[in-house]
Amino acid sequence: MLPEVPFPGFWYFIALAVAMIAWRIWGERVTAALRRFDQRRHDAELQALYDRTNPNSHFRQSVEQLNDDTPPVEPTRANGQAAWNGSIFASREEADAARWRHVLSQARDFYQDLDRSYGNRISGRKSKDTISKDGV
């Protein structure tokens, strides 16, 4: 059992003192995390506003989704090499480029399959209207 305290609000005072000390120690990290969270939320709201006004935003959303679903590049221990999808690349940049080409290829295949399923003509499109195999 707790010892008898000199006044009834003693434990509230102790809890307040501990909270003030904790805020002094970790308060800056907490406020920085809250600012980052608020900035990400603000950026997402602006992107959603832009997406509502842009009829072609589904292309960016599809590529973002495929990018999120694709496994990341993993660094190896040997001389700055990187591994992705079971292949070893000489540098991280080469591995990232191969991963990005894969993401764009998947997006292009998705839209081509979508066109085929709705019976749209694929061959009549101009090269500037599609995602090329080179990733440009």
N, C-alpha and C positions, 0 to 999 in steps of 0.2 A: 504494500500500500504506500501511496505517496505521503511524504512527511507534511505536517501542517505548515501552511505558508502564512507569512505575516499579513497579507491582504488578499482579497479574492481575485483580483485581476493579475496576479503574479505570473501565471503561465501564459496569459495573453501577452504580457510584457516581454517574456522570454521569447515567445514565438515571433513577435515583432522585431526584436533585436536580432534573432537568427536570420529572419527574412531580409533585414537591412544589410547585414553582413554578406549574405549570399548575393544580394543585388549588386553590392559594391564589387564583388569578385566576378560574377558572371553576367552582370547586367548589360555590359557592352556587347558581348557575344549574342545575347538574346535579342537586343534591339537591332543588331546587324542582320541576324537571321530573319527577323520580322520585316526589315526593309527589303531584303532580297526576295522574300515571299511576296510582298506587296508589289515590287517591280515586275516579277514574273506574271502576277495576276493582271497588272496593268497592261503589260505587253500582250498577253493573251486576249484581253478585251479589245485592244486596238487591232490585233490581227483578225479577230472575229468580225469587227466592224468593217474592215477592209474586205474580208471574204464575202460578206453580205452584199457588197457593192460590185464585186468582181465576178463576172459569170465564169471565168476560167480558173477560179481558185481551187477547183477540185483536182486539177493537175498537181498543184503544189501539195495539197493534202494527201494525195495518193503517194507521191514520192516520199513525203515525210513518214507516212505509215510504213511503207516498204523499208525505208531507212531504219526505222525503229525496230522492225522485225528481223532485219539482217544482223547476224552475229558480228561483234566488233573485231577489229584487228588486234591481235595479241602480240606484244613484243617478245622476242626471244632473247636469250642471254648472249648470243654470239654476235659481236661486232655490229650492233644496231640493226640486226635483221628483224623482220616481222613475219608473223604467220597469219594467214587468213584462209579459211575454207580448205584446210589441209595442204596448202602450198606455202613455201618459204620464199620471201621476197628479200632483195638486197637492202631495202630501206623501208621505213614506215610510209613514206610518201608513195612508193610503188604499190604497197599493199592497200593503202587508202584509195588510190586511183583504181585498182582492180575491184575493190569493194564498191566504189561509186559506179563503175561501169556495170557491175552486176545489178545494182539497184535500178539504174536507168534502163537496163535491158528488161528487167522484170516489169517496170512500169510500161514500157513500150509494148511488151507482150500482153499485158493486161488490157491496154486500150485496143490493141489489134483484135484480141479475142472478144472484147466488148463490141467492136464494130462488126465482127463476123456474126455474133449472136443476134444482133439487131438487123443484119442484112445490109449494112452500109458498105459502100464501095471503098476499098482501101487503096486500090491502085490509082485512083483519080486524085489523090492528095499531092500537094506540092511538098518538096523536101523541107521547106521552112515551117510547115505546119505539123511536123512530126518530130519525135525524138530520134535522132540518128543513132546508128550502132556505135559510132565513135564516142558517144557521150556528150556531143556538143548540141 
